[in-house]
Amino acid sequence: MTRRVLLIEDEANIAEAIRFLLARDGYQVHLRHDGREALAAVAELAPDLVILDLMLPGLSGLEILTSLRADAATLALPVLMLTA
């Protein structure tokens, strides 16, 4: 079973490097570049892990994390916070 990772990162070079490494190790990586897209993507994709940039356009990583933790469906979803 392939693990799904949702990577929410607005810096293209960082996103591509992380996507490459995870895909190489067998993860299915879905990428979003904007905080406004993040919550809808979590609901749509049901990822096993979210890698979330702290500073994003639209909504910040902390705002997204707060929303995820407030929802019973995503309360236990693992989130790795990332910042440059």
C-alpha positions, 0 to 999 in steps of 0.5 A: 500500500502506497502512503500518501503525503500532502506537501503544502509548500510555496517555494518551488525548489524546496517543494520539488526537492522534498517531492523527489526524495519522498517519491524516490522512497515510494511515497505518493506525493501530492503538492499544493502551493497555497494555504487556501488550497490546503484544507480542501486538499486534505479532505479530498486526498485523505493523506497519511501525512501532511508536510506543512510550510509555516509561511504560505500565501492565503492561510499560514501553516499555523492557521491550517494546523489549527483548523486540522486539530479542531476537526475530529476527522483530522485531529490525529493526522500527522503533520510535520511543520516545515520552515526555511 
